[in-house]
Each structure stands twice: as C-alpha cells, then as structure tokens.
Amino acid sequence: MMTIKEEFKVVEIKDQTMTLEMNRASGCHSCSASSGCGTGLLSKYFEHYSVFSKPLKKGVKVGEMVTLEIPSKTLFYRAFQLYLLPLIGLFAGGLLGSVLYPMSEVGQIVFAFIGFIVSLLLTRYTLIHK
C-alpha cells in the first residue's frame, strides 16, 4: 500500500501532546501552474503554515522535525469527505426540496442549503471522532 509522508516541525509539547507546524505552500513556489492555481494565489495572501496537534512520540523535543505517514487510501477517503460529501448533500437537499416544494424555488434553495450544512456537520463529526 502506498503511503504519503510529510515532515513537520515540533513547535510545542504540552500534556503528552505535540503541536506540529507544516509549511503548506512549500511546493507552490516551484510549481509552473502557481500563477493560475487557487492554492498558489491564496498562499501569497494568507499564512503559509498549518498548525495542529498529535499525541507525543517518545524522545521528540521542541524544534525537531518529525515525519508522519498517511496511507493513500485514507487520504482519498478524507478528500471525498471534505470535498464531495458536501456537494452531494447540497444536491440531495435541493432534490428533496424540489420533491417537497415543486413550485417554490426558495424552498428548494433552503433545502439545498440545509443538506449542505448537514453534510458539513456530519463530515466534522466523523473527522473528530475517528
């Protein structure tokens, strides 16, 4: 099985938790599509670092670099959850709204929005509790 590896800098250790920092735009500067890419354009205006916490690994100290791995199957599943599931919720809500309120465009829009929000909440719940 293929895995994706990334290096992170340990910026803080507290209560058996290490806070890691990653440079999000590390590849954007060398990519030939950065002038037309949304990520490349946004990286010029926003913070270049992502910070998150993970359980502390033995022997790790502040300032060190650690390597974390994620299986590609897990990465694709998470990408599906984050990008496609909200779109499916949006369309499913709109479809439900069109069945319940066939003559009301506002009702269809409201149900589409509700489907989108519910799918975002479900995605957040599954990401936190997994």
N, C-alpha and C positions, 0 to 999 in steps of 0.2 A: 504494500500500500504506500502511496506517495504521501509525503508529509511536507509541510511548508514551515520553514524555520525563519525566525526573526530575532535580532538582538535588541535588548532593552537595557537601559541604564537604571540601576537601582538608585532612587533619589531619597528614599526614606524607609526606615524599618521601625515598626511600632506594633506591639502586641501580636507577635507571630505573623505579621502581615508586612509584605514588602510593597512599596509603591514604585511602580516602574514608569519610565518615560520613553517614548518612542518618537523618532522624527518621522512624521507622516509623509513629508514631501521629499524624502531622500532621493527617490528616482525621478521626480518631476523635473529637476533641473537638467538632467541629461537626456530626457525623452524628446524626440523630434516633434511630437504632437502636443507639447505642453502649451503652445500658443492657442490652440483650438480646443483643448481639453478643459472640461469644467473643473476638475480637481486641480489641474495646473494653474488655471486662472484664479481660483479661490485661494490657493496656497500663498499667493502673493499678498493677499489682504488679511489673512487670518493667521492665528498662531500655528506654528509648524509642529507642535508637539502634542501627543496624546498621552494622558496620564491615567493609569488605572492600578488597581491593587490585586495582588495574588498572594496565596499562602507562602510563608517564608521557607526558602530552601536552606538546608544546613550549610553553614560556612560562608554564606553570602554576606557581604558588607556593603555599606553605602558607597556609591561611586563605581562599583564594579559593573561589568556588563554580564548579563545572563542571556542564555538562548532558550527560547520557548518554541515548542513544536505544536502544530495542529494538523491532524490528518486532513487531507484534501476533501474527503467525504464530509467531514464535519464542517469545513469551510463552505462547501457548496450548499449544505443544508441550512447553515446560518444565513448565507446570502439569499437563499429562497425565502426564508422567514422575514428578512429585513426589507427585501425589495418586491418580491412577487406577492406575498400574502396580503399586504395592504392593498395592492391593486385588485386582487381577487375579491377582497372584502368590499372595495368600492363598487366594482361591477355587480357583485352579488346583491349588495344593498340597493343599487339602482334598479336591478331586475325585480327584486321584491317590491320596491316602491312602484314600479310600473304595473305589477300584477294587482297590488292593493289599491292604487290610485291611478288608473289608466288615463284619466282626463286631467290630472294635476301634475304639471311639471315640477312645481315646488315640492310636492310630496315625494316625487321620485328623487329629487336632489337631496332632500332631507334624509331619506333612507340610504342613499349612496354615501352621504357623509357619516351617518351612523354606522354603516358597515365598515367604512374606512377606520373610524375611531375604535370600534370594537376589535378589528383585526390588529391595530397598533397596540391596544391594551393586552390582547392575547399574546402577541409577539413579545412584549415586555415581560409579561408574567412567565412565559416559557424560558426566556433568556436568563431571568433572575433565579428561577427555581430549578434549574437544570445543572 
